[in-house]
Amino acid sequence: MPPGYPLPALDAHGVALNAGMPVRILTIPESPTHDLPRDEVLRLKASEGTVMLILELDAYGMVWFGAEDPWFCLKPSEVAAL
C-alpha cells in the first residue's frame, strides 16, 4: 500500500464514516476528472454540494458512491457527514 494509506475513515470534520451513511460532497478535485470526457467531468462536478449515500469504503480508505455499483470515489476529507 502507498505511504499514508489506508486513509482514516474520517470526514472533513473528523466524523467517522460508514457505508450507507449520507454525506455532502464538498469538492470534486481535478485528480479523478483529468482523463475523463467532458460530459463525465460535468456529471461529476454536478455532484458538488449534493448529498449522497456512501456505497462503500475500500481497502485504501477511499469513499465510493453510486446508486448500486461504484461510480466514483473521493478521499474522506472531501465529504462531510450529515
Secondary structure, DSSP 8 states (H G I E B T S, - for coil): --TT-S--SB-TTS-B--TT-EEEE----STTTTTS-HHHHHHHHTTTT-EEE--EE-TT--EEE-SSS--EEE-GGGEEE-
